[in-house]
Amino acid sequence: MDRITTWRHRKRIQTRAAILISGAFRNTAAAALGVELYLPPMRIQMQQIIQETAIRIQTGPSHTCPRGLRLQRGREETWESRVPYVIAPWELPLRCIISNAEQAVQDHDRICHTDRQVWYSDGSGYCGSVGAAAVSIRAGKVLKKHLGTESQSTVYVGELEGARMALEQSSAGVTPITVFADSQAAILAMGNPKRPSGQYALREIYARVRELRQQGPAGEDVEIRWIPAHIGVEGNEQADMAAKDAATGGAAVEISSVGASQGRPIIRLAVAAKRDVRQSLREQWERQRVGKPTRRLLPTPDKRNIRLYEHLSKPHTSIIMQMRTMRIGLRHFLFKIKQVDSDRCECDLGSQTPRHVLLECPLHTTCRGELMRHLDVIEGLRGRVQDYDAVISNPQAIRYVAEFMHQTGLLQQFRFAKLSEEDEEAPIQTPFWKDSNWTRKTMVRRKQGGRSQGQATASDARKAFLSRKARNQDRTKWEECSVNSMAR
């Protein structure tokens, strides 16, 4: 089997899987399904895996990289290197706290009324460059750092760099330290440091934490807390503005894989690989001549589109997917595949398209009135309830749209589905070793000396023991015979 045939088979398998996942019709364009579900073609996915594997090998310790895989880089470029660990297993990690938004704001207001050192850190990617900042309102300090272009650094590294600057400028005394950041990814990385891109910043953060812990008892009380962004917190807003200023102003601060002292930029290879994948997806989608309804809704592939189908049942998902691709069991589509004689709606006012049924057909006025009552209270649809694309792209509206289409009775494949009520969750079966009733009943049986089904008595246990003992004796005799025969 040649390579072209192999890729063709893989593409067919992926298309079939996308149809099963989405509930779309079999003749829906594979490219449209891939964009709706954000399923990159298998060729692009495999290329991404190859690139990430090569990057992981190249950025690991030099002694673990095979000599044949080492690439010669120019003197002006330095590959980012990563070590297997940032802190020792017995070392205490930073205390990182991520609460819900309301609780985080309450904790912030409470901490601001204490004598703790309070800092705000942020990272920003702006106009193709990345900057980091740390702000202390009490101390009146604003720290900025330019991290180069997006090909040299990332916003994630900017968040880490901002926290590092805040800890670096914190005074080592008797006052505890709290750093507020709005990036949960960076906070999770500081709480459990592993081998992400930008590991050098994590190593410098923990080097500073070790210094603080050695200088006094206050160094043991250092915490990183999450604060929601853009909700009016003064320190967070100042840090955000300072990070944007750092990204756009000043000469680039050259950094390397071990910090800012080496004077060579880091090539953000993992980010570049993901950027190449997104670019390949965008170019391939632009070249497609199929899936026009999907192209109208999604001009470029976007991973966030998957959130549209969160918390929806399978019937809901299938109906919305069919309405977005315009491949649905209505006369307009059934006439195209020669399953009905005419595409005219029963109202005889036009073709029976999803748009006509949802917004125009007079035969479903009652159901549509109930639908419109739900859509009118959705903030993003005020004044746009007659916009078909806006309605089927709104996460709050699509559930009501799917229920409306089911109530019309036009979709025969969903005639036995229940969409009006929430899906009943199957009861979770508790394992028998965690079931208190099972444990209590077993204890009662043991006290009573009774025997239930599947419960062995003492005589049964003795018979099993004697049987195992006999087998062991036979095995020993066989081994002795084998040794004697070999000796002869």
Helices and strands as residue ranges (DSSP letters): H 3-22, H 30-37, H 42-58, G 62-64, G 67-69, E 78-79, E 95-97, H 101-112, E 117-126, E 129-136, E 141-149, H 155-169, E 177-181, H 184-191, H 199-215, G 217-220, E 222-226, H 234-248, E 266-267, H 269-287, H 292-297, G 303-309, H 314-325, H 331-336, H 354-359, G 362-364, H 365-376, G 379-381, H 388-391, H 398-407, G 412-414, G 432-434, H 436-448, H 458-487
